[in-house]
Amino acid sequence: MKNISVIGAGTMGNGIAHVMALHGFHVHLIDNNEAALQKAMQNIEKNLDRQIQKNIINVDQKEKALANIQCFKEIAMGVTASDLIIEAVSEIESIKREIFRMADQYAAPNCIIASNTSSISISQLAEATKRPEKVIGMHFMNPVPVMKLVEIIEGKHGSRETTDTIVKLTQTIGKTPCVVKDAPGFISNRILMPMINEAILALQEGISDEKTIDDIMKLGMAHPMGPLQLADYIGLDVCHNILSILEEGFQNAKYHPVQMLTEKVAAGKLGIKTGEGFYKY
Ligand SMILES: NC(=O)c1ccc[n+]([C@@H]2O[C@H](COP(=O)([O-])OP(=O)(O)OC[C@H]3O[C@@H](n4cnc5c(N)ncnc54)[C@H](O)[C@@H]3O)[C@@H](O)[C@H]2O)c1
């Protein structure tokens, strides 16, 4: 595997491109928004500089990584020579299905198509292609250059060969692959989101305040960040959306987003990205 296309140059896409380029892959970074591509390249350079400052890489590695990345606006142009395509566009199923359809149309027959989705069914995305056995989930964590986990999701049509190839690639880039079956929220969000929802319910019921709830989980459970602070980092709209997908997918009201979360989202208090969520930034 030499050539990797990353579709979507946002938060996750630029992190994935960064890590792949640093490990010697030729990366085609694709986004239909020119400004997003420019911002992605600036972010990648800034994050490579940060790694130099921390003595993780040297200047030569930075230059090589940057030279390994080429930007494209068109999927048709960006995927033709790829061995692997990683889709990291916005979490909207109709957009992802269309990207999968196009990637399938323009990529070589042996190319694997992966999605970085947090919650959308890999089996359903696979059905938008004529190569469902070569479709897989590669769920990277944010920030990608720092976090070790890649949750690998096997859709119901996926082949063992595809999983083995992606597990090996994940190890090559210094990450730890954890393979799971396709189910709503996979494993990471199925466990994380109900915890966040419960923390918000405890706050809503006045059992304690934000800082105390977070301190209990940090100091008592050795979590690096409390659930309310983590929700602010993830984005309260994203948490709300994933909980709704869990509720619908499992047909179980225990995943229903609690009232305070719904109210914060309606008020535009989405966490760090809007300057206020459970905390002010
Ligand atoms: N942000 C996180 O913490 C996180 C963590 C794990 C997984 N994810 C998943 O990663 C994916 C991307 O999330 P993000 O936070 O990077 O989003 P983002 O909004 O930062 O970036 C999405 C990018 O996709 C581009 N895009 C949208 N439609 C497109 C199209 N039709 N063609 C080409 N480009 C298009 C946008 O221009 C944007 O640059 C989502 O599926 C999300 O669920 C996000």
The ligand as an SDF file (V2000), in Angstrom:
LIG
                    3D

 44 48  0  0  0  0  0  0  0  0999 V2000
  -14.3440   15.5070   15.3760 N   0  0  0  0  0  0  0  0  0  0  0  0
  -14.1990   14.4020   16.0900 C   0  0  0  0  0  0  0  0  0  0  0  0
  -13.8260   14.4340   17.2780 O   0  0  0  0  0  0  0  0  0  0  0  0
  -14.4370   13.0620   15.4450 C   0  0  0  0  0  0  0  0  0  0  0  0
  -13.8980   11.9170   16.0680 C   0  0  0  0  0  0  0  0  0  0  0  0
  -14.0410   10.6770   15.4320 C   0  0  0  0  0  0  0  0  0  0  0  0
  -14.7590   10.5940   14.2360 C   0  0  0  0  0  0  0  0  0  0  0  0
  -15.2980   11.7230   13.6860 N   0  0  0  0  0  0  0  0  0  0  0  0
  -16.0030   11.5890   12.3970 C   0  0  0  0  0  0  0  0  0  0  0  0
  -15.1420   12.0650   11.3700 O   0  0  0  0  0  0  0  0  0  0  0  0
  -15.9210   12.6180   10.3110 C   0  0  0  0  0  0  0  0  0  0  0  0
  -15.4610   14.0400   10.0290 C   0  0  0  0  0  0  0  0  0  0  0  0
  -15.6220   14.8050   11.1990 O   0  0  0  0  0  0  0  0  0  0  0  0
  -14.8510   16.1930   11.4060 P   0  0  0  0  0  0  0  0  0  0  0  0
  -15.0330   16.5510   12.8350 O   0  0  0  0  0  0  0  0  0  0  0  0
  -13.4850   16.1050   10.8180 O   0  0  0  0  0  0  0  0  0  0  0  0
  -15.7650   17.1460   10.4980 O   0  0  0  0  0  0  0  0  0  0  0  0
  -15.4030   18.6040    9.9100 P   0  0  0  0  0  0  0  0  0  0  0  0
  -16.7100   19.3080    9.8150 O   0  0  0  0  0  0  0  0  0  0  0  0
  -14.2900   19.2110   10.6610 O   0  0  0  0  0  0  0  0  0  0  0  0
  -14.8730   18.2860    8.4350 O   0  0  0  0  0  0  0  0  0  0  0  0
  -15.6800   17.7580    7.4180 C   0  0  0  0  0  0  0  0  0  0  0  0
  -15.0770   18.1550    6.0790 C   0  0  0  0  0  0  0  0  0  0  0  0
  -15.7900   17.4700    5.0500 O   0  0  0  0  0  0  0  0  0  0  0  0
  -15.8780   18.3360    3.9420 C   0  0  0  0  0  0  0  0  0  0  0  0
  -16.9590   17.9020    3.0790 N   0  0  0  0  0  0  0  0  0  0  0  0
  -18.3010   17.9260    3.3360 C   0  0  0  0  0  0  0  0  0  0  0  0
  -18.9860   17.4490    2.2680 N   0  0  0  0  0  0  0  0  0  0  0  0
  -18.0600   17.1050    1.3290 C   0  0  0  0  0  0  0  0  0  0  0  0
  -18.1360   16.5610    0.0300 C   0  0  0  0  0  0  0  0  0  0  0  0
  -19.3200   16.2680   -0.5220 N   0  0  0  0  0  0  0  0  0  0  0  0
  -16.9950   16.3520   -0.6720 N   0  0  0  0  0  0  0  0  0  0  0  0
  -15.7890   16.6480   -0.1070 C   0  0  0  0  0  0  0  0  0  0  0  0
  -15.6490   17.1690    1.1310 N   0  0  0  0  0  0  0  0  0  0  0  0
  -16.7780   17.3870    1.8470 C   0  0  0  0  0  0  0  0  0  0  0  0
  -16.1090   19.7160    4.5520 C   0  0  0  0  0  0  0  0  0  0  0  0
  -15.7580   20.7520    3.6370 O   0  0  0  0  0  0  0  0  0  0  0  0
  -15.1870   19.6620    5.7830 C   0  0  0  0  0  0  0  0  0  0  0  0
  -13.9190   20.1910    5.4770 O   0  0  0  0  0  0  0  0  0  0  0  0
  -17.3690   12.4940   10.7430 C   0  0  0  0  0  0  0  0  0  0  0  0
  -17.9010   11.3170   10.1960 O   0  0  0  0  0  0  0  0  0  0  0  0
  -17.2830   12.3870   12.2600 C   0  0  0  0  0  0  0  0  0  0  0  0
  -18.3680   11.6960   12.8140 O   0  0  0  0  0  0  0  0  0  0  0  0
  -15.1340   12.9470   14.2430 C   0  0  0  0  0  0  0  0  0  0  0  0
  1  2  1  0
  2  3  2  0
  2  4  1  0
  4  5  1  0
  4 44  2  0
  5  6  2  0
  6  7  1  0
  7  8  2  0
  8  9  1  0
  8 44  1  0
  9 10  1  0
  9 42  1  0
 10 11  1  0
 11 12  1  0
 11 40  1  0
 12 13  1  0
 13 14  1  0
 14 15  2  0
 14 16  1  0
 14 17  1  0
 17 18  1  0
 18 19  2  0
 18 20  1  0
 18 21  1  0
 21 22  1  0
 22 23  1  0
 23 24  1  0
 23 38  1  0
 24 25  1  0
 25 26  1  0
 25 36  1  0
 26 27  1  0
 26 35  1  0
 27 28  2  0
 28 29  1  0
 29 30  1  0
 29 35  2  0
 30 31  1  0
 30 32  2  0
 32 33  1  0
 33 34  2  0
 34 35  1  0
 36 37  1  0
 36 38  1  0
 38 39  1  0
 40 41  1  0
 40 42  1  0
 42 43  1  0
M  CHG  2   8   1  16  -1
M  END
$$$$
